[in-house]
Amino acid sequence: MYRYDEFDHRFVDERVAQYRDQVRRRLAGQLSEDEFRPLRLMNGLYLQLHAYMLRIAIPYGMLSSKQLRKLAHITRHYDRGYGHFTTRQNLQLHWIKLEDTPDILAELASVEMHAIQTSGNSFRNTTTDAFAGAAADEIEDPRPYAEIVRQWATLHPEFSFLPRKFKIAISASAEDRAAVKMHDLGLYLRKNEKGEIGFEVLVGGGLGRTPLLAQTIKPFVARRDLFSYLEAVLRVYNRYGRRDNLYKSRIKILVQSLGAAKFAEEVEAEWQATDREAVALPDNYVAEIASAFEAPRFDATPVDERALERTITANPAFARWMKHNTAAHKAPGYAIVTISLKPVGQTPGDCSAEQMELVAGLADELSFGEIRVAYEQNLVLPHVRRDQLFALWQKLDAAGLGSSNIGLVSDIICCPGMDYCSLATARSIPVAQRLAQHLSEREDAIGRFNIKISGCINACGHHHLGHIGLLGVDKNGEEVYQITLGGDAGDNAAIGQIAGPAVKSDEVTGAIDKLIAVYEKLRQGEERFPDTYRRVGQAPFKEALYAAR
Amino acid sequence: MQIVTGNRLRDGAVIYFAGAGDWTPAIDKALVAEDGHADALLAEAQVGAPPLPVVGPVLIEVRREGDHVRPVTLRERIRASGPTTGPMTGHTALDANPAASGVDDYSI
């Protein structure tokens, strides 16, 4: 993984020292809250319902075992012994004391971590495929480019005061596992006819109040021109993006109002006027960054697949976990393992300090010390030998991390909601817990199914992209849930359609039951819910939901 | 009737104005303003040399239930009692006053 150089260490250490003094002055009354708020947000510190919340950056979702152990220590020492992995591959701690935050940031700096630019109107964490560097369908490892974009985006002097937050995602595989189209700017790594690496550039995605999918504005930008083209996009946004209305300030609104074609023209004109050579991305720099992400020395000893098959046959629970929680690896004899943080009845995405330490140890033992955070709020061990999978599963299962539900109906994406978040209009976690408990026994029969739940319109739970999405709102003091249907992340990205009137909280489970019953009745073969929905339309689902009302 | 609440500056904990410059995490000890006196209560809560112990003080609606003060809105009941999400929240009875929350049924 990328290792800080002298500059990086000095930068982060100076930032901690600066922030320590800012906190001292705040606690001494020398800074008002209005003066201090933007300063703490620049270091990822929010004030939520019950306490301060710290959002720790996990660049492109990649962690070393050492870093994960440090996070476990921080949650145990400064928080309440658990953390929450987010839909942007970061970690949130929900019980932080302001007076502790300088020491926390210093501890993070000691393992090359920070909380910079996880809030505010700046570039946020650049995310990518949690299977990066391991996936069998990868063109090239996207992590070097995620790191390059991260360096470019950190305290960029021209773009430190954007109209609003800016989120970038990169995918380099045939399958988009990074939900690129829901980002302000998305990059698909491509090869041209000559086999040269470049990027398809998409702009204008986002969820929240106005959900929109990103649109392609440039089918291929040569790798060398990545910085100059990104700067052209950001200059057009900086120039024309609205700053008068918080709800109209994201780049998606600008792309929508101009039209993608006109927006692309503006960017092209800006780009053509740019001195592209001055900011060209040199091959040797790419090579230098890429060297930090070289593949581990995989053990080429053949795996005894027959022995593995016998183990699978003899252990149905393990067989189920293999089926749902492992994915094909590019290296022979290896597999990618997804560790579910969605045990039935628990808070989706939460992980205790003990579990973090267990995963760190398993990563050292079985996955070259590497862990990834998936945007679906699960963890990934990217490089596990297939003949170690049974032993791994046994250890995970013993620690409550053996849920075999990746991509199934109980693998729910869910924001913290009104149990934690000051922006929320309804609770989301209890809804997820209740649905998982109700549906988990049927989830194999239901098949791959994505329910996504947000506790407010800001859509941190990605409800717009759920096969079934739930948005919690307040109606005259009562929690009600708006249902959206047919959403999809990834290659067939689609924004879910509102089904009809919101349902009361005690009606949610019954409503989901009815929708799934219609799906099971109408689906053809292995059709996923969004495919069935597109084929048959909304009418049968709407009728099932509302006909008896 | 209303009380004043905010988050404690040093640690973000939920606190309530008890009068005479005091703030308490126990909602039952909050100073209650009857109708017409709430604005004065909020003003009183913000008197003092910086740093005030509280961040973002606001008025919230409450009702009396026997000896207890109960927030009217669910959001404030959750602030008073902690998350409703069950184990691994870290919430313990020592940290808040669940009896005052009015959230008896956390199922949905």
Interface residues (C-beta under 8 A of the other chain):
Chain A: R26 L27 A28 G29 Q30 S32 E33 L47 Q48 L49 H50 A51 Y52 D79 R80 G81 Y82 W95 I96 K97 L98 E99 G345 Q346 T347 D350 S352 M418 D419 Y420 A424 R427 I429 P430 V431 Q433 R434 G477 E479 S505 D506 V508
Chain B: N7 L9 R10 D11 G12 A13 V14 A49 P50 P51 L52 V55 G56 V72 T73 L74 R75 I78 R79 G82 P83 T84 T85 G86 P87 M88 T89 G90 H91 Y106 S107 I108
